[in-house]
Amino acid sequence: MADGKVKTHNLLYGIDDKPPVVETAVLGLQHYLTMFGSTLAIPLILSEPLGLKDKPVELGWLIATMFFVSGITTLLQTTWGNRLPIVQGGTFSFLAPTIAICGMAALNNAGWEVRMQHVQGAIIAGSIVEMGVGATGLVGRLLRFVGPITIAPTIALIGLALFKFGAPRAGTHWPIGGLTIILIILFSQYLKSKRRSFELYPILLAILTAWATAAILTVTGVFSAGHPSFTSMENLRNAPWFRVPYPFQWGIPQFGIAAFVGMLAGYIASMVESIGDYYACARLSGAPTPDKRTINRGITFEGIGCLVAGIFGTGNGTTSYSENIGAIGLTRVGSRRVVQAGAIIMILLGTVSKFGALFTTIPVPIVGGMYCAMFGMIAAVGLSNLQFVDLNSARNLFILGFAFFMGLSVPEYFAANPVTFQPDWLANIINTLGSTGMAVGAFIALLLDNTIPGTDKERGLTAWGAKSH
């Protein structure tokens, strides 16, 4: 149905509808709140590898920049890209290669700005590739080789590779960290049928409740300075009210082959996931089924979005947000204008410095609890792609098991035994790729799935193709 709009499934507002101004603003704020948890998690994770752990002011600026750029890229995509009501924001696909880049031997003694500059260079270089893939229509040809057997370990390893950030951080104070986990489970699973807000904002509500609990216990003297759950507003008080993010605010990006090649794995995972999101968003918003031109435009503008992210220095790229597509299904509001209103809210809040500083006061146990729930869900989303695959096939089980195991095991080897040989740039490429579990798993699964004999039905390509359209 690429030539006409699909049935709107009782939508309150379709893709081209323009709700009243106040209603548009409120619904736009809801989209912002929906992507809040995922977007906030990214700079908080990167604070340690980047070297921002003890720099709350700069971390606050980074958080604000992330939301600011998300607003810009969402406006670009919805206005000139695929024109679907789809929110753009940071991507977990880039975390593993970013952490690997920050961990490269040459950067171990570098300041945080230098690490960020290397990450920016890799993101900018990768964005040129993504724009090229979209503009030339190459994305369609490449996807013929990428099926569910490749996608499952690639996405699942994004979540699994971050296990070190979960329980160890929540466990710095289990009462508050555990409370966060329990609240997320309660709101998202047990209570979601009671109130729509529980289903829409389980992570946000859990963070606010646990954060308020920690703040009350701090004020009453139960938690003193130095306690993991101590909540200090000093960072908020010290931050200026306004600061507008600007290009190259952390310095001029540094370009390196190793960092660029490592980041490409994140780009591939992001592109494949986004294409699936385009189809889902079109179905829920009453838009025509995306044709090749729409997909190519979408990927091109995601590349442009990553270029913007690299120039402003978010330490991350940009991709389509599945959470916000789910919000369209729940609210039955598929209006493009509403998402654009949400983008404007992101841009405005991204210029309020105290807004970013506020989130640096969230205690570590709460952040750890949030990671436990979110990263587990990412792993599960990756595994859900196996529903299309014949899991009784010894061929498929071998490929999946080997890709998963090596994706977890090889980075452990490279962490302890980085290779050193000449030329340095080649050694750096191997170390960066070997340290990125997602890249290892994706390469093994892609190679074996396309070389070991198997039918399209056995490989899941038949059902996968039907689901995509």
C-alpha positions in Angstrom: 0.0 0.0 0.0 2.9 2.3 -0.8 0.7 4.5 -2.9 -2.0 5.2 -0.3 -2.5 5.6 3.4 -3.1 2.6 5.5 -6.2 2.3 7.7 -5.8 4.6 10.7 -7.0 2.1 13.4 -9.2 4.7 15.1 -6.4 7.3 15.4 -7.4 10.5 17.2 -5.0 12.4 14.9 -3.4 11.1 11.7 0.0 11.9 10.4 -1.1 15.1 8.6 -3.5 16.3 11.3 -2.8 19.5 13.3 -4.3 19.4 16.8 -5.0 22.7 18.6 -1.9 24.5 19.8 -2.2 23.7 23.5 -3.0 20.1 22.8 -0.1 19.9 20.4 2.3 21.3 23.1 1.0 18.8 25.7 1.2 15.8 23.4 4.7 17.0 22.3 5.8 17.1 25.9 4.6 13.6 26.3 6.9 12.5 23.5 9.8 14.2 25.2 9.0 12.4 28.5 8.8 9.1 26.6 12.3 9.3 25.3 13.7 10.9 28.5 14.9 7.7 30.2 16.8 6.2 27.2 18.4 9.6 26.3 19.5 10.4 29.8 21.0 6.9 30.3 23.6 7.4 27.4 25.6 10.4 28.8 25.4 8.9 32.3 27.0 5.6 31.0 29.6 7.5 29.0 30.6 9.7 32.0 33.1 7.1 33.3 34.9 6.1 30.0 35.0 9.7 28.9 36.4 10.8 32.2 33.5 13.0 33.4 32.7 11.0 36.5 34.1 13.8 38.8 33.1 16.7 36.5 29.4 17.3 37.2 29.3 20.7 35.5 30.6 19.3 32.2 28.4 16.2 32.5 25.4 18.5 32.9 26.4 20.3 29.7 26.7 17.0 27.9 23.2 15.9 29.0 21.8 19.2 27.8 23.6 18.9 24.5 22.1 15.4 24.0 18.6 16.7 24.3 19.3 19.8 22.2 20.7 17.7 19.3 17.8 15.2 19.6 15.4 18.1 19.0 17.3 19.4 16.0 17.6 15.9 14.4 14.0 15.1 15.0 13.0 18.3 13.3 15.2 17.5 10.3 13.9 13.9 10.0 10.2 14.9 10.3 10.4 17.9 8.0 12.8 16.8 5.2 13.7 13.2 5.9 11.2 10.3 5.8 8.6 12.8 7.2 7.2 10.1 9.6 6.2 11.1 13.2 9.4 9.5 14.5 11.6 10.8 17.3 15.4 10.9 16.8 17.8 10.5 19.7 20.9 8.9 21.1 21.5 5.2 20.3 22.8 2.4 22.5 24.4 0.8 19.4 27.2 3.4 19.6 28.0 2.7 23.3 30.3 -0.3 22.9 32.5 1.2 20.2 32.6 4.5 22.0 33.8 2.8 25.2 36.4 0.9 23.2 37.6 4.1 21.6 37.9 5.8 25.0 39.9 2.8 26.2 42.5 2.8 23.5 46.0 2.9 25.0 46.8 6.2 23.3 43.9 7.9 25.2 44.5 6.4 28.7 46.2 9.5 30.0 44.3 12.0 27.9 41.8 14.5 29.3 38.1 14.0 28.7 38.0 16.6 25.9 40.6 14.6 23.9 38.7 11.4 24.3 35.5 13.2 23.2 37.3 14.6 20.2 38.3 11.1 19.0 34.7 9.9 19.5 33.4 12.9 17.6 35.8 12.2 14.7 34.6 8.5 14.5 30.9 9.6 14.5 31.4 12.3 11.9 33.4 9.9 9.6 30.7 7.2 10.1 27.9 9.7 9.4 29.4 10.3 5.9 29.1 6.6 5.2 25.5 6.4 6.5 24.6 9.4 4.3 26.2 7.7 1.3 24.4 4.4 2.0 21.1 6.2 2.1 21.6 8.6 -0.8 22.8 5.9 -3.2 20.1 3.4 -2.3 22.8 0.9 -1.2 20.9 0.2 2.1 18.5 -2.1 0.2 21.2 -4.1 -1.4 23.1 -4.5 1.9 20.0 -5.7 3.8 19.8 -8.8 1.5 22.7 -10.2 3.5 21.5 -9.2 7.0 18.8 -11.4 8.4 17.4 -12.2 11.9 20.3 -14.6 12.7 22.7 -11.6 12.3 20.4 -9.0 14.0 19.7 -11.1 17.1 23.2 -11.4 18.5 24.2 -7.9 17.3 21.4 -6.1 19.2 21.4 -8.5 22.2 25.1 -8.0 22.7 24.5 -4.3 23.0 22.6 -4.9 26.2 24.6 -7.9 27.4 28.0 -6.1 27.0 26.9 -3.4 29.5 26.3 -5.8 32.4 29.2 -4.2 34.3 27.2 -1.0 34.6 24.1 -2.7 36.2 24.2 -4.5 39.5 27.6 -3.2 40.5 26.2 0.4 40.5 22.8 -0.5 41.9 24.7 -2.5 44.6 26.6 0.5 45.9 23.4 0.8 48.0 20.9 -1.9 47.4 17.9 -0.4 49.3 17.7 2.5 46.8 19.0 0.6 43.8 16.7 -2.3 44.5 13.8 0.1 45.0 14.4 1.5 41.5 14.4 -1.9 39.9 11.2 -3.0 41.8 9.4 0.2 40.8 10.3 -0.2 37.2 9.0 -3.8 37.2 5.8 -2.7 39.1 5.0 0.2 36.8 5.9 -1.5 33.5 4.5 -4.9 34.1 2.1 -5.3 37.1 0.4 -1.9 37.1 0.4 -0.9 33.4 -3.3 -1.8 33.1 -4.2 0.4 36.0 -3.1 3.7 34.7 -1.9 4.7 31.3 0.9 6.8 32.8 2.4 3.7 34.3 2.6 2.1 30.9 3.9 5.3 29.2 6.6 6.4 31.7 7.6 3.5 34.0 11.3 4.4 34.0 10.7 8.1 34.6 8.2 7.4 37.4 10.6 4.9 39.0 13.5 7.4 38.9 11.5 10.2 40.3 10.1 8.1 43.2 13.4 6.6 44.2 15.1 10.0 43.7 12.5 11.7 46.0 13.0 8.9 48.6 16.8 9.4 48.6 16.4 13.2 48.8 14.0 12.9 51.8 16.4 10.6 53.6 19.2 13.0 52.8 17.3 16.0 54.2 16.4 14.0 57.4 20.0 13.1 58.0 19.7 9.4 57.3 22.1 9.7 54.3 25.2 11.9 55.0 27.8 13.3 52.6 29.8 10.4 51.1 26.9 7.9 51.2 26.1 6.4 47.7 22.5 7.6 47.9 23.3 11.1 49.3 21.5 13.6 47.2 23.2 17.0 46.9 21.8 19.9 45.0 25.2 21.7 44.9 25.7 21.0 41.2 22.3 22.5 40.5 23.0 25.6 42.5 26.5 26.2 40.9 25.2 25.8 37.3 24.3 28.9 35.3 20.7 29.2 34.2 21.4 29.2 30.4 24.0 27.8 28.1 23.5 27.3 24.4 25.4 24.3 23.0 27.5 25.2 20.0 29.6 23.3 17.3 33.0 21.9 18.4 32.4 23.1 22.0 34.8 20.4 23.3 37.5 21.2 20.6 38.3 20.1 17.1 37.4 16.4 16.3 40.3 14.0 15.9 40.1 11.4 13.1 41.6 7.9 13.2 41.0 4.8 11.1 40.7 2.5 14.1 38.0 4.6 15.8 36.1 5.0 12.5 36.1 1.2 11.7 35.0 0.4 15.2 32.1 2.8 15.0 30.9 1.3 11.7 29.5 -1.7 13.6 27.3 0.7 15.6 26.1 2.4 12.4 25.1 -1.0 10.8 23.1 -2.0 13.9 21.4 1.4 14.0 20.4 1.4 10.4 18.9 -2.0 10.4 16.9 -1.2 13.6 15.7 2.1 12.2 14.3 0.5 9.0 12.1 -1.8 11.1 11.0 1.3 13.1 10.0 3.1 9.9 7.5 0.3 9.0 6.1 0.2 12.5 5.7 3.9 12.7 4.0 4.1 9.3 1.5 1.4 10.4 0.6 3.1 13.7 0.4 6.6 12.3 -1.7 5.9 9.3 1.1 6.8 6.8 1.7 5.0 3.5 3.9 1.9 3.8 7.5 3.2 3.4 8.8 2.7 -0.1 12.5 2.5 -1.1 12.7 6.3 -1.5 11.3 7.0 2.0 13.7 4.5 3.5 16.7 5.9 1.7 15.7 9.5 2.7 15.3 8.3 6.3 18.7 6.7 6.5 20.3 9.7 4.7 18.8 12.1 7.3 19.9 9.8 10.2 23.4 10.2 8.7 22.9 14.0 8.7 21.6 13.7 12.3 24.8 11.8 13.3 26.9 14.5 11.6 25.1 17.1 13.7 25.7 15.0 16.8 29.3 14.7 16.0 29.8 18.4 15.4 28.0 19.4 18.6 29.8 16.6 20.6 27.1 14.4 22.2 29.5 11.5 22.3 26.9 9.5 20.5 24.9 9.3 17.2 21.3 9.5 16.5 18.6 6.9 15.6 14.9 6.3 15.6 13.3 5.7 18.9 11.1 2.6 19.2 9.7 3.9 22.6 8.0 6.8 20.9 6.5 4.6 18.2 5.0 2.6 21.0 3.6 5.9 22.5 1.8 6.5 19.2 0.1 3.2 19.5 -0.9 3.8 23.1 -2.2 7.4 22.6 -3.6 6.9 19.1 -1.9 10.3 18.1 0.2 9.9 15.0 0.4 13.6 14.1 3.7 14.8 12.6 3.1 18.2 14.1 3.0 16.8 17.6 6.4 15.2 17.3 7.8 18.4 15.9 6.4 20.2 18.9 8.2 17.7 21.1 11.4 18.4 19.2 11.1 22.2 19.9 10.7 21.4 23.6 13.9 19.3 23.5 15.8 22.2 21.9 14.5 24.8 24.4 15.3 22.6 27.4 18.7 21.8 26.0 19.6 25.5 26.4 18.7 25.5 30.1 22.0 24.6 31.9 20.3 23.9 35.2 18.1 21.3 33.5 21.2 19.2 32.6 22.8 19.9 36.0 19.7 18.6 37.8 20.2 15.1 36.4 23.8 14.9 37.6 22.4 14.8 41.2 20.7 11.4 40.6 22.5 9.0 43.0 24.5 6.2 41.5 22.3 3.3 42.9 19.3 4.7 41.1 21.2 5.0 37.8 22.4 1.4 38.3 18.9 0.2 38.9 17.7 1.9 35.7 20.5 0.2 33.7 19.5 -3.3 35.0 16.0 -2.9 33.6 16.9 -1.1 30.4 19.8 -3.1 29.2 18.0 -6.4 29.9 15.2 -5.2 27.7 17.7 -4.3 24.9 19.1 -7.8 25.0 15.5 -9.2 24.9 14.6 -7.1 21.9 17.6 -8.6 20.1 16.5 -12.1 21.0 13.0 -11.5 19.9 14.2 -11.6 16.3 14.7 -15.3 16.7 10.9 -15.8 16.4 11.4 -15.9 12.7 14.2 -18.5 12.7 14.0 -22.3 12.8 15.5 -23.0 16.2 15.3 -26.8 15.6 18.1 -26.3 13.0 21.5 -27.4 14.2 23.0 -24.9 11.7 21.2 -22.0 13.2 21.9 -23.1 16.8 25.6 -23.3 16.0 25.8 -19.9 14.4 23.9 -18.2 17.2 25.7 -19.9 20.0 29.1 -19.3 18.5 28.3 -15.6 17.7 27.0 -15.0 21.3 29.8 -16.7 23.0 32.6 -15.1 21.0 30.9 -11.7 21.3 31.2 -12.0 25.1 34.5 -13.9 25.2 36.7 -12.1 22.7 36.5 -8.6 24.3 37.6 -10.2 27.6 40.7 -11.5 25.8 41.5 -8.2 24.2 41.0 -6.3 27.5 43.9 -8.4 29.0 46.0 -8.9 25.8 45.8 -6.0 23.4 47.8 -6.7 20.2 50.9 -4.6 19.5 52.6 -4.6 16.1 53.4 -2.4 13.2 51.7 -0.5 11.6 50.1 1.0 14.7 46.9 1.9 12.9 46.2 -1.7 12.0 46.8 -2.9 15.5 44.5 -0.2 16.8 41.7 -1.3 14.4 42.0 -4.9 15.6 42.0 -3.9 19.2 39.0 -1.6 18.8 37.0 -4.2 16.9 38.1 -7.0 19.2 37.1 -5.0 22.3 33.6 -4.4 20.9 31.4 -7.5 21.5 28.7 -6.3 19.2 31.1 -6.0 16.3 32.6 -9.5 17.0 29.1 -11.1 17.2 27.8 -9.3 14.1 30.8 -10.3 12.0 30.7 -13.9 13.0 26.9 -14.2 12.5 27.0 -12.4 9.2 29.8 -14.5 7.8 28.5 -17.8 8.9 24.8 -17.1 8.0 25.8 -16.2 4.5 28.3 -19.0 3.9 26.9 -22.1 5.6 24.1 -23.6 3.4 20.6 -23.1 4.6 17.2 -22.3 3.1 15.6 -18.9 3.3 12.8 -20.4 5.5 15.4 -22.0 7.8 17.3 -18.8 8.1 14.2 -16.8 8.9 14.4 -14.7 5.8 10.9 -15.6 4.5 9.1 -14.7 7.7 11.4 -11.7 8.3 10.6 -10.2 4.9 6.9 -10.7 5.5 7.2 -8.9 8.9 9.1 -6.0 7.5 6.3 -5.2 5.0 
